[in-house]
Amino acid sequence: MDETLSQRIRAEAEPFRAVLAVRSVLRLLPRTTPMGSSSLDPSEVLEVRESFQKAIDLLRRCQEGAFESESALTLLERVQDEAGDPEFLIDLKHRANGIVPVALLHQPLFLDRPAEIEDRLVNLSELTGVVPESMRSIYSALEQGASVPPETLDALTPNNPPLQDDLPEPDYGKETSTELGGAVQEDKNGEEVPKFTSKEELREWLENQPIEFAQVMAARAALRVLPIAVHFEQQDEFNDVRVDEIAQCVFRALLISQAATRYFKRDLTTAAGTAAHATATAAKALEATTRSGSAAVLATVDVLNSADRAVWINHRPKNYLLAADSVLLAAYAVSFARNADRREFPNGAEEMWRECKIEAVNMLQDDRASKLVAIGLVDRPLWLDGKPPEQIAVALERLTKIEEQSSNWNPWLEWYICVLEGTKPWGLNEPYAEELTLKIAKQPNDFWDQGAEVVNAQIAQWLEDHRNQQALENAQNPVLGNA
C-alpha cells in the first residue's frame, strides 16, 4: 500500500503532484505519530518535529504558488503506513472533475474525520512543541477548506538564528583515512564522511554538521550547473517561457545564496525568500509549458529547482533536506544534459557527488568556526577535483558568449567567472565587492520585474561606479592599490 500511494501520486502532473502529497502528509502525520514521548528516543522526537515543520513549510509554499513535489513525496514516504490514506481517493475525484491545484488546497482535508483525531493532535502538539490550540486551529482551518494564515505558519517554523560576533570553535574529532585519498576528519559522532551516493546519505551527514555547511554546499552545487540554464540560442525549445527570464532568475537566486554565506552578518532573509519564490515560479512555468521536454529543457528545470532550494535554505534555515535536494537536482541536471534518464541516477553525475565529498573533507579539516569555514569554501574554485564534466564545460563555453546578446549580460558573466575561480566578486576589493553584491541582492521584485535589459543595464552602471570609486581610492593610496 505504501508504494501504491506514492506511485499513484508520482503519476500525477505537477503541480497536482505536490498538492496531493502535501494533503496526504497532513492527514497521515497525526495518525502515524507514535503516542506519547516517554517511550521515544530523543532522535525519534526530533524526527517527528522535523516532519511536522517540513509539512507546514510545504503547505506554506503551496499556498504561495511554489510547489515542492519531490520534498513532499519524500516526506510522505517517511510518514505513511500500511493503512494508507483513503481520503486520497476523494482528492483524486476532485482532480478528475477538473479542479485546479489551488482550489484543491481549499477542499476540506477530511471528508470523514477520524474519531481519535483530537487525541492525536494533542499528542502531535506534545512531540513538536506546538501549543495545542495552535495545532487545533491549523487542522480546523484545513478541515474547513480554508488557508492557514501566513502568520500562523511563521510561528510554527524555525526563524533565522541570531547573528553572533563570538563564534564558538567546533569540535571535529580525529583524523582517519578514507578511499578519497589523504587525511579526512571524522564528524562529531565519530563517523567517517559517507560516500554521498544519495540524497539521504547527504542529508543524514549534514544534520550532524553546522547549518553553514549545508548552505554553502547547496549553493555550490547549484552554481556548478548554472551554465546549463543559459540557452539564448534555443528559445524555440522553451515555448512561451523567455530564456532571458530563466537566466535572470538563476543568477539572482545564486548571487543571494552565495552572498548569504560570504556576508553572513547581513540580513538577506527577505531577499532569499522572494528570490526563491521567483525561481520556483519560473521552474513551474517552464515545466507546465514544455510537457514534451527536450534534454535542455528538463535540465534547465532541474537547475531552476536546485537554485530555488539553495536560496530558500537561507530563508528557512535548519532545513537540511533543502540542501540535499539542491545537490540532487543539480546532479539530475547534469544527467539530463547528457541525455540520460534521471531514473538511472547517480550513474549520470558521479562528478557532482565527488565534489560534495571533497567539500566535506575540506570543511572537516578546517579548525576554524563554522561560519568562517563556509566562507573559506566560498573563496575556493567551484570544481575542487579539477575540470568540470564535458556537458558543463560545453555549457560554460556557451555561457561565455552571452555578451553577444542584446541585453548587457557582461556583469553576470564576470561575476560567475569569479565564482568559478574562487575570487572576489567582479575582482573588486572590499568593501566595494560587498556593497555591490548586497545592493543587487536586496533589490525588490519591482526592480527585477523590469526585465533583463533594464536590470542588466542598471547593474552594469553600478559596477562601473564601484570600479571608478575603487580606482580613485587606489590612486589616492598607492599602497592600498598594490595590496
N, C-alpha and C positions, 0 to 999 in steps of 0.2 A: 504493500500500500504506500510505503514511504516513497519508493521510486516512482510509482504511478502518479502520485500527486505532483512531484517535481517535474516529471516528464510531460505531464499534461500542461503545466504552466509554461514550461520551456517551449512548447509547441506554439504558444500564442505569440503574436507580433508585439513588438514594443510600440506604445507604452503600456498596453494592457498587461503584458507580462509582469511589469513592475507592480502595477496596482493590484493585480490578483495575488501576487506573492506577499505583498505587504499586508493585505487584508487577512490572508490565511495566517500569517505570523501573529497578528494582533489577536486573532481568535484562539490560536493554539497556546500562546505564551502563558496565560493564567492556568490553563488546564494541564499543561505538561510540566509546570514548575513544581519541584518536589515540595511537599507540605512541611512547613517548619524549617527553622535554620539550625536548630541544636544538633541535628544529626548530619549536617552537611559540613564538608571541609571548607575552609576559607576560599579555596580556589573555586569550589562549586558555587558558593555565594557570589563570588566575583563574576563568574560566567553568567549567572542569571542577571546580575546588574548590567553587565555589558550587553547582553542580548536585548534587554529592555531599552537601554539607551540607544542602541542601534535601530531598534524598531521605531522608536519615537523620531529619531533623526531621519529615517527613511520616509516616515509619514509626513514629516515637515517638507521634505523635498518634493514629494508627490503633490502636496498642496500648493507648492510654489511652481509646479510645472517641470521639475527636474526629476526624471525617472531613473531609478537605480536598480535595474532588474537583476544584475549579477550579484550585487550585495544582498538584495532581498532574498534571492534564491539560496545563497549560501547560508543566510540566517535561517531560512525555512528548513533547510536540511538538518540544521542543528536542533531545532525545537520540535519538529513533527514526531508523531508516534504512530503506532500500528493502527490506531483508530482513524487516522487521517483527519480530514476536515470536510464533513458532509455539507456544510454551508457553502463550500466552494462551488458545488453544483448550481446553487442559486445564482452565484456571481456569473457562472458560465451562461446561464439562461439569460441574464441581463445582457451579457455580451452578444449572444445570438440575436437578441431583439434590437440590436443596433445602438445600444447606449454608448456614449463617448467616455473615454477614461476618466475625465474629471467628474462627470456625472456619476460614474460608478463609485467614486470616493464618497459621494453623498447618499448612497444607499445604506439602509440600516445594516450594521455589521453582523447582527444576529437576527435571523428570521424567527428562530426558536431558541431563546436564550436559555442556556443550561441552568438548572435549579441551583447548582452549587457555585455559580459564578461569583456571588458576593463573598463567600468564604475564600475563594481562590484569589480574588482581588486584594483582600486583606493580607493574604499570605504573600502575594507578589509585592505588596507595599513593604512588608517587613524585610523581604530579601533585597529590595532595591533601594530602600531608604527613602521612598517617596511617601509623603503624607497620605494616609488612606483616602481622605476627602478629595485630594488631587487625583488619585488613581480612579476613584469613582466618577469624578467629573469628566475625565478623559473618555472612559468607556460609556458613560451616559451620553456624551455628545456623539460618539461613534454609533451607538445603538439607535440614535435618532436620525442618523444620516447627516449630522452637522459637522462642520470643520472645527477642529480643535484650535482655539485662539493661539496665535503665534507666541504671545507672552507666556501662555501655559506650557507650550513646548520648550521655550527658552529656559524655563525654571526646572525642567527635567533633564536637561543635558548639560554636561560639564562646560564651564566657561574657560576662557584662556587663563592660565595661571599667572599670578602677578609677576612682573619683571623684577629680577633681583640683581643687585650690583655685586653682592658677595656670593660667588658661585662655589658650591662645595666640590671638592675633588672626588671623582668617582673611584670605586674600588674595582679594578679589572681582573684581579686574580693572577694566576701564574701562567707561565708560558708552556706551550706544548707544541707538538708538530702535527701537521695535517698534510693531506695529499695535495694541498695547494702549493706546497713547497715553502721553505723558510719557516720562520717562527710565527706563531699566531697565539693570541691570548684566549684562555677560557673565559666564558662570561661569568657573571657574579654568582651563578648557580653551579659553577664548576663544570659546565658542559662546553664541549667544543662547538665552534661555529658550524652549523649544519651545512649540508651540500647545497641548499637552496634550489631544489628542483621543482618546487610547487609553491603556490601562494600560501598554503597552510604552514609549510615549514618556515617561510619567511616571517609570517605574522607571529608564530609562536616564539621565534627568536626575538623579534622586535619588542614583544610585550615585556621582555625581561631587560630591555635597554632603555636609556633615556629617550624621551619623545623626540628630541632633536635628531636622533639617529634616523628615526622613521621619516621625519620631514625632509631631511637632506637626501636620503636615498630615493624617496618618491620623486622629488624634484629632478634629480639627476637622471633617473630612468626615463622620465618624460622628455627631458631636454635631449637625451641621446637620439630619440626618434622624431624630434621636431621637424627635421628636414623632410620627412616622409609626408607631412601635411601640406607642403607647398607645391601646388600644381597649377601654376598660371597658364601653362600651355595645354591643359586638359580640361578646360571649362565645360566642354560638351559632355564629359562623363559625369559631371556633377549637377546636371539639370538646372533647376532654378536656384540652387544654393551657390552663392558667389564665392569663388575661391579666395578672393582677397579678404572677405569677411572671416573665412576659416583661418587664414594665416594670422589675421589681426587678433582673433580670439586666443590662438595658441601662444603667440608672442606675449600678449598681455598677461595671460594666466601664469606663464612660466617666469616672466620677469618678476612678478609679485611673489611667486613661490620661492625663487632664489633670494630675493630681497628680504623676505621674512626670516631667512636663516642668517644671511650676512649682517643685516642690521636688526638683530633680534630685540633691541631695546625700543624700537619704533613700533607703534601700534598699526598693524596692517590688517586687523581683523575684518573691518568692514570692506576694505578693498578686496581681500581674499574671497569674501562671501559673494560680492557682486560679480567678480570675475568668474568664479566657479559657476554661478547661475548662467552667465552668458555663454560659457563654454559648453555646459551641459545642454543648453537650448540649441546651440549650433549643431552639436552631435545628434540630437534628436531630430532636428530638421533634415539633416543630411541623410540619416538612416531612413526617414519616412519618405523622402522624395526619390530615393535611388534604390528601389527594392531589389532590382536585379543584382546590383553591386559588383563592379569590377574590382580587381585586387587593389587598385589605387584608392578607390572609394572606401572599401572595407578597412584598409589600413589606416586611412585618414580618420574614420570614425573612432578607431581604437586610440589613435594619437590624441584626439579631442577628449575622449573619456579618461585617458591617462593623465592629461594635463588638468582636467577637472578634479580628479582625486588629489593630485599633487598640490593644488592651490587650496582645495577645500579643507585639507587637514590642518591648514594654518588658521582656518576659521573655526573648525571643530576639532581641537587637539585631543589627544589621548585616544583617537580612533585609529588604531594600528591597522585595521582592515583596509582603510583608505590607502595607506602606504603600500600594502601588499597588492591591492587592486591596481595601483598605478604601475607597479613593476610588471604585473601580469599582463595588463593591457598594452604596455609598451612592447613586451615580448610578442604578443599577438600581432601587433603592427608590423614587426619585423617578419613574422611568419607570412602574413598576407602580402607583404612587399615581395616575398619570394614566391608568390602564387601558391603558397602551401595551404593545406587545410588546417584551420586552427584546432580542430579536434585531435590532430596528431601532435600537438604541442606537448612537451617542450622541444621536440626534435628540430623545430624550425628556428630556434632562437637561443642556442646554447650560450652565445656570447653575452647576452643580456644577464643571464644568471651568473656567469663567471664574473662579470663586473660587480655584481652585488656581493659576491663572496670576497672579492679583493677589497671592496669598500669596507666591509665588515672587519676584515683583518686590519686595515689601516686605522679604523676608528678605535678598535680594541687595543691596539698597540700605542695609541696616543694617551699619555697620562695626564692631560690637561682636563679642565672642567668640560662637561658635555657640550655646552654651547660653543666653546672655543674649538672643540674637536670638530663639530659640524662646520664651523667657519673654515677650519683648515681644509676640510674636504671640498668646500665650495671653491677654494683657491687652487685646486688641482685640476689637471685636464680631465675632460669627461670620460675619456677612454684610457683607463689606467693600464690596461693589458695590451696596449699598442693601438693599431689601426682599427677603425670600425669595420663591421662586416660589409661585404660588397654592396648590398642593397642600400645601406645607409650612406656609403661612400658615393654611390651614384646619385642619391637624393641630395647629398651635400653639394655635389658639383652643380646640380640643378638649382640649389638654393643660392649659390654664388652669382647666378645670373638674374636674380630678382631686381638688380639695379637697372636692368633693361626695361622694366615695366614703367608705365606712365606715372604711377604713384611712386613717391620717393621712399623706397624701402631700404636705402643705404644705412640709416641709423640702426635699424633692426638687424641687418646683416652684420654690421660692425659689432653690435652687442653680442650676437650669437658667436661670432668668431672668437671674441674674448672669453666667453663662457667655455667654448670648446677647448681653448688653450689653457684655461685656468688663470687668466689675468684679470686685472681690474676692468670694470665696465667701460667700454669705449676708450680704454687706455688712459682714462682720467685719473689724476691723483685725488686723494681725499682732501677736503670734504666735497670736491666737485662731483665725484662719482656717486656718492651717497645722495647729494642734493638732487641731481638729475634723475636718479633711479626712483627716489621717493616722490618726486614731482610727477613723474609718469604714472607710478603705481597708484597714487591717491586720486587720480582724475575720476570724476563721477561718470556714470553711464551716459549722461548727456554729451560728454566730450567724445566718447567712443562711438556714439550713435551718428556722429557727423560723417562717418565713412573713412576708409583708409587714406584717400588722397588728402583730405583736410587734416586728419590726425597725424599722418606721417610728416606733412609739411610743418606742422607746429612742433613736433618732436625734433625735426631737423634744425629748426630755428633755435630751440632750447639748447641743443647740442652745440651749435655754433657759438651761442652766447657763453656757455660754460667753458668752451675751449679758449675763447678770447679772454675770459677772466683769468683762466689758468696761465695763459701765455703772458698776460700783463703782470701777474704776480711773480712768475719766474723771471721776467725781465727786471723787475724791481729787486728781486732777491736771487741772484745767480746761484748761490749755494743751494737754495731750496730747489731750483730748477734742475740742478745736476744730481739731486739726491736720488 
